Amino acid sequence: MAAEPLPRFLQDFTHPRWLALWAAMLGYLLDAMDVLFYLFALQSIRAEFGLSLSQAGLVTAATMAASSIGGTLCGVLADRIGRRRALILSILMYSFASAGSAFSTGLESLIFWRALVGLGLGGEWSAGAVLVAESWPTEHRAKAISFMQSGWALGYMVSALLSALVLPRFGWRALFLIGVLPALLTLMIRRKVVEPAIWAQGRERPGFATIFRPPLLRRTVLATILATSMLLGYWGLFSWLPGFLAGSRETGGAGLTLVKSGMWIFVMQAGAYAGYLCFGLMADRYGRRPAFLIYVLAAAALTPVYGLIPGWAGDSAERWLLILGPFIGFFGTGFFSLFGAMLAELYPTAVRGTGQGFTYNTGRAVSAFAPYLIGAAADRMGLGPALAANAGFFLLGAVLIFALPETRSSKLDEVL
């Protein structure tokens, strides 16, 4: 008796696709872990080096600015040498730079090492996103990208747990040394992951300027503005959340202990993990734009409320921060799953890495100013009110998404 054929959905889950997806997701998870170690170690580093809030924000700004350079360069590199090899180089970069951060002696050396971490951060996303997008079919692409993007939330949670365990006992330098471990992942990628057939079979390798010529110019400009708005909103909020939760009530913070703030962040990122995955399901079923609109409108409504809780909730503040935290994570980060899928669907294979890398990471370059500006504003008005101001960026994104085409049914080999 002949065996029953597998359902179409399971037939699509072929071995090479899953290897590419796991490699990119784990790379992004470990990337997030290395980047976010700094945020959890922020208060300890400030105390040792005597940094102001604006100086501490400047370190994060340097990381984000460097990530925009790394992401753009790695996108071009992925089009030239392949998605797999570009991914390996980016992981090695942020792994060894994180370990180097442990040997910082002051503000200048800290900025240097965290900038190198940023180069790897941007590069990993550019290489990983295009690898996954080209490895998965149209009907499952957003779900696959969402799974990859969920690595950020998992990395955030791993970072929170390790910080709570390591910081009180061994200090921030030991925490950064752990960051070299992701380099081991590159051994698996080198041995197991293969290049997507759509790239391997291509022969054309046009230059960087192609994305600034018609018909791609309009898409490049609009996608860049959209990514900029959303990254400003995200980094302005989430780069300061650990400091907001652990900061004193007098400075507009929530006044939580280090252990409690780590727990609250963990719960929030559990919500973010669910948000990423749910976005992919919605985007593949109903379209990229409707899913994105729901997420950013909810984020715009919740952000001011969360930032102002310590001022109005009194003794109930901790409870409300815990209750609303998963929703902030769900809606305030899940929408990023849009970019890996939609940007890939806006560009042809020959410049897909270049287009994705430039548009998303130019947004990162501008958003590098968000942590510094929020830190400077917090020096004057407190962290809570400063964080609440980010709602405007989410609202802007809700408008900009309608300037770009709906790409849910796009096949990558048919993109203009």
Beta strands, then each sheet from edge to edge (+ up, - down):
end
